[in-house]
Amino acid sequence: MPDLKQHAISIVQSLREAGHQAYLVGGCVRDLLLGREPADYDITTDATPDEVMGIFPETYAVGAQFGVVLVPLPKASVPKEDTDCIEVATFRSDIGYSDGRHPDQVRFSKDPREDVLRRDFTINGLLLDPIKNEVLDLVGGRRDLDAHIMRTIGDPESRFAEDKLRMMRAVRFAARFEYSIDPGTLTAIQKLANQILRVSRERLRDELTKMLIEGQARRAFLLLDEAGLLREVLPEISAMKGVQQPPQFHPEGDVFVHTLLLLDKLPHPCPATLAWGALLHDVGKPPTFRVAPDRIRFDGHVDVGVKMAQEICRRLRFSNEDTDQILALVANHMRFGDIERMKESTLKKFLRLPRFEEHLELHRLDCQSSHGDLTSYNYIREKLSSIPPEIMRPQPLIGGDDLIAAGYQPGPRFKQILSTIEDSQLEGRLHSKEEALALVRQLFPDQCT
């Protein structure tokens, strides 16, 4: 994102020319030092919000009480989103965190050290002078970057008391960068893990989603478990541990092991709904586990899993659209086992599911994380490539108006009649409107007035 980087540097330069201190700060400095392209750029300065707004004609004081002003890209005078802006924050120290997220009082400062000491982790507390390309390290962040360690700035319990989501962020960053968590930091998380639900469900959902899609989901969930956070935020996933599966179908191990293997194979980038579908596809297995005379069974685990996934989506405030897709992934993941025995109409309707590519990818991941048999996957791929769109989704031969014209009274049965005709059409048994109406009269004679 070179335009954003150059814009950030120009803001630093303008602040310097106005007589202020100014640095790049936080994740962008960390990512630049790691050779990664930052997703966004933040600036810290001794200029007050009023002074920042006086220097830059187009600004948005989204958090002026906390010293935060957004400066949009020149081409984005009305930014579509925050990523079109540079966040410019005044040096400050924070006093008190009654709500476990926002400071009760903010005191602006002229000292960058005060500002850095209020931040979360050492690797996020580095300052960069982009003009001289010099790093100002006041908290040992360079050392921890080199040692691959996640460590809070100062006392970990104090940092986590200020914003309890930082416990989740410690896990996410450690997983994403494949770092270890400093023992003192990990001990504090384990001690305070039972307080994590004081964080809003939306923030927890977003942090969990990032863990799932950033490329190290398996490691993230192992760390969540080790930190004691998994049983708090997703007890249904924690319950998978030790739930054995029939070895002839799941030689890899228990339900938790199987789920982690799926997470490890998620594509990158990955749709968030697919990632959550992979996480929750077997969530119904622990409560339906039983040992039958022939083998371990999970009778009804799909139906139970859909209800459990629905509750998780409700709890974490997912949108209706995302909830519908996640539930569809859970509900349909076992249907692939019947794929070669499906009627042609059933198969075509299955292949027409919204975002079917996610269903197919979940099936592939499921197979590769268990028995390894991709027969059904390959069968579906062949069907998708060989069935033309007009055969997969043919124009309906008749509609409700045709039924009314034929003397049928509108009512709930219309849906059943039209579905029956569509099935026959998909099976290749009907080719015209006349044939469709003839079949209606044959199958539903009593509906006609």
N, C-alpha and C positions, 0 to 999 in steps of 0.2 A: 504494500500500500504506500508507494513512494510519495504521492501527493500529500497524504496525511502526515508522513514523516517530515516532509519539507515545510508543511504548514506549522507543525509543532516547533521546528527549529526557528522559523521566522517569528513565532510568538515569543520564544525565549529571547531572540535578538532584540525585538521591539521593547520587551520589558527591561532588558539590560540597558538599552539606549535611553530609556526613561529614568535610569538610575536605580533600578531594582535588582535584587538577586533573583535568579530564576534557573531551574534545572528540570530536566526530564526526571521522572520518578516512578518507582513501582514496577509493575509487570513488564512495561516496555523496556526498561533498562535490563532487567533480568533476561528477557528474551533476546535482546540485542547481544548481550554477553554470551548467550548460549548459541548464537548463530541462527536464531529463529526469527521469523517475520512477526512483529507484534500485531495483535489484533486491534489495538488502540494505543494512544499516547496520552499520558497525563503529565501535567506540569505543576510544580510547586514553586511558590514565590513569596517574597516578603511584601508584595503589593497587596493592599486590601481589595476586597471586591469592588468598592467604588472606584479605586484607582485603576483596576483592571478594566472596568467598564468605561472609564474615561479614555483609556489608551486605544481600545478597540471599538469601533462604531457599532458593530453587530455582535451583541452578546445576549446570553440567556442566563439570568440569575436563578438557576434551578435550586440552588442550595446556599444562597448568599449568607444565611444565618450561620452556616457552617464554613463559610469562606469559599464556596464553590461557584464558579462561573463557567459557562460553556461558550467557547469561541468557535463558531462554525467555519467550515471551509469557505473561501470566498465565493465559490460557485453555488454554495448551499445556504443562501441567506435564510431559507426556510428549510432546515434540515429534516430529512425523512426520519432519521433516528439518531441516537446519541453517537453512533459510530461515524457520523458525518461531522462531529465536533471534537475539539480538544478540551479536556477538562482542565481548568486552571484553578488551583486551590491555594489559598493563603496559608503560610506557615502557621501552625497553631498547636496548642496543647489542649487536650480534652479533660474535662473535670466531671466525674460521676457518670454512671451509665445505669440509671434506674430501670430502664426498659430492656436492658441487655442488648441494645443495638445502637441507640443514638446517644451522644453525649448530652448530659444535662446542661452543661455550660461549655462554651468555646472561648478560649483566650487567644487572640492573634499574637503572633510572635515575629521577631526579626531574626531568630536563630534557627537555621535549618535542623540543627540537632534536636531541638524540642519537637519539631514536626516529625522527624524520623522515628523518634522514640515512642510515638503513639501508634505506629503502624504494626501490622500483624507479624510478619516473618522476616527474618534477616535477609533472605534472598529477594524480598519485595521492598527492602528498605534502602536500596542503593540509589544514589543521585548521579546523574550524568550531565556534565557540561557539554552540550553538543557542538558548541563553537570550538572549544579546545580539544574535544573528544577525551575528556578526563573524567574518571569516576571518583566520586566522593563517597567513601565507605566509612560510616560512623558506627556501624553495628556488627561488623564481621561478616557481612553478606558475601564478599568475595571468597572468603575462606570456606563458608558453607556451600557455596556453589561448586568450588573445586572438590570438596569432600563429599558432595552429593547428600547433603543433610538438610532436612526441614527442621527449623528451630524457631521458636517465637523470639521476638525482641523483648528482652527483659523477662520478668516472671511469667511463666505460661498461664498460671491460674488467673492472674490479673488480666492478661490479654484475652483469655476465653470468657472471663466475666464481662468484659466490655462488649463482646459480640460472640455469642455462643456458636454462630455459624462457622466461626473460624476453626472449630474442631473438625467440621466437615471439609473445609478448605485445606486444612493440613493434610488430610487423607488424600484429597483429590490431587493436590500438587505433588505429593510423594509418589502417587501412582503414575501420574502423567510423566514425570521426569525420571521415574524409576530411582527415586531417592529413598533413603531410610529416614525414619522420624527420630529425632533426638530423644534419648531415653527419658529425659525430664519432661519434654513436651508430650510424649506418649503417655507417661504416667498421669499427667494432669488431665489428658483427655479421658483416660479410663476412669479417673476419679469423678469427673464432671459429666460423663456421658449421659447419665439419667436426667440431665437438665436440657438436653438438646431439643426436646419437644416444646420448649418455650419459644423457639424460633418459628416464624410463620410457616405454614405448610407450603405456601408458594415458593419460598426461598429454599426450603428443603428439597422440593421437587426439582427446582432448577439446578441445584447442586448435584443431586443424584443423576439427573439427565446428563450433565456435563461429564460425570464419572463414566457413564455408560457409552458416550459417543466420542470421547477424546482419544481412544485408542489403547487404553490400559484398563479396561473394565474389570477383568478378572482380578488383577492386582488390587484395584480399588476396593472391591468387595471383600477380598481377603483382609485388607487393612481395616476396613470398616468393622469386620468381625473381631479382629485382634484388639481394636480400640474400644470395643464394647458399644459401638454406635449402631451396629446392624440390628441388634435385638430391640433397640429403641425406635428406630425409624422404620424398619421393615421386619417386624417379628415374624411375618409369614415366610420370609426368605431364610431367616435364621432357623426356623423350624424344619427346614429341609435337611439340615445336618444330621447324619446318621440314619436317614430313612433309606433302607436298602431297596434295591431294585432287582428284578429277575436277571441273573447274569447272562442268560442266553440272548437277551435283548439289550442289556446295559452292562457290558463287561467293564465299563469304565469306573463303576462304583455307585455311590449313593446319589440321591437327587441333587444335593448341593454340589457335589463334584461335577455331575452332568451339566448343571446350570452354569457353573463357572467355565466349563469347557466351551459352551456356547458363547458366553461373553467374550472369551479369549479369541473366538473366531469371527466376531462381528466385523463387517467391512468398515473401512475408514476412508472417507466419511460415511456415517451411518444415519439413516432416518431415526429420529428419536422414538417414533412409534414401534419400529422394528426392534430397537434395543429393549424397550420395555416389554414388548411381546416375548422376546427371548428370555428376559428375566422372569416373567410371570407365567410362561406357557405350562409349567408343571406345578404351579403353586397349589393346585388342588390335590396333589399326591399325598402330602403328610397326613391330612385328616381322613383320607380314604384308604390308607395302607391296611392290608390284611394278608395273612399267610394262609392261602388255600391249600388243599391236599396236593394240587398239581404244581403250584408255584405262587410267588408273591403277586398279589393283584391290587389294582387301584380302581375298583369299580366306581364309575360315575365321576372320575376325577376331572373330566373336562367341564361338566356342568357345575360342579363345586368350584372349580378353578375360575370359571367365568364370574360367579357370584363374588368370590374373594377378590378377583382383579377389579371388579366394579367398585367394591368397597375401598380398595387401595386408591383407585383413580379419584373417587369422590373425596377421600381423606386428603389427598395431595392436590386437590383443586385443578385437575386436568380439565381442559376444554372439552365440550361435548364431542367435537370432531375427533380429537385425539383419543378420547375414551372409547368411542365407537370402533376405531381402528384397532386399538389394543385388545379390546374384548373380542373382536372378530378374529384376530390372530390366535388368541387362546382357544376360542370356540372351534376353530377349523383345523388346528394343527394335527389332529389325529385322522382327519379324513383322507389324507394321502395314502394311508394303508389300504383303502378300498378303491383307489383310483382306477385300477384296471378292470374292476367289476362294475363300475358305474354305468348306468344307461347313458346313451349319448346326450340326452337332454340334461341329465343331472351333471354330467361332466362339463358341458358347455356353460351351464349356469355357474358352476364352481369356478371355472376359469375366468368368468366375467366379474368375479368379486372385485369391489373397488381396491385399487392398489394391490392387485394380485401378486405383483413381483415381490412384495414383502412376504406374503404367505409362502411363496416358492422358496425364497431365500431362508426363511425360518425353517422350512422343511429340510433344506440342504444342511444347514447348521446342526439341526437336530440329529440327522443321520450321521454326519461326520463326527458328532460328539458322542455317538453310541455304537451301533453295530456297523456303521460304515457303508451300508448297502444303499446305493443311489439309483436303484432300478426305477422306482416311482418318479424320482426327480427327472431322470433322463426321459422317461415316458412322457411326462408333462412337457418338457422342453420340445420334444418331437411334435406333440400335438399342437402346441402354440405356434410352431413354425409352419405346420402343414395345413391348419384350418384357416381359410381366408376370413377376414373381418366380417364380410357380409354373410358368411355362413355361421360365424360365432354369434353375431348380433343381427339376425335378419329383420327386415321390416315386418311388423305384425300383419298378418293376413286380414284380421278383423279387429274391430274395437267395440266399445260400448254402444256407439251409435248404430253400428251394424246389427247388434243384438236387439236393440229397441225396434229398429226397422223390421226385424224378423219376427216381432211380436213378443219379445221377452220384456218382462217388467224389471226396471232397474232395482237393484238390491245387492245385498252382501254376496249373493251367489255369483255375481258377474266376475268377481276376482277369480273364483275357482274355475269358472267356465273358460275365461281367457287364458288362465295358466295351463289348463288342460290342452287347449288348442296350441299354445306356444310349445308345450312339450312335444306334441305330435309333429309340429313344424320342425323343431330342432332334431327330432328323430328321422326326419326326411320322409315322413309319411303324407305330408300335406304340401301342396304347391300352389294352391290358388284360393281365392276368397270363397268360391263356390264349394270347393272341397271342405273348407273349414266350416262353413255354415251347415253343410250336410252332416258333418260329424257332430256339430252341436245338437242338431235335431235328433240324431241317433242316440247320443249319450244323455241328453237332458230334455227329453220330450215333455216331462211334466212341468217344466218351467215356462213353457210357451202358453200365452193366453189365447 
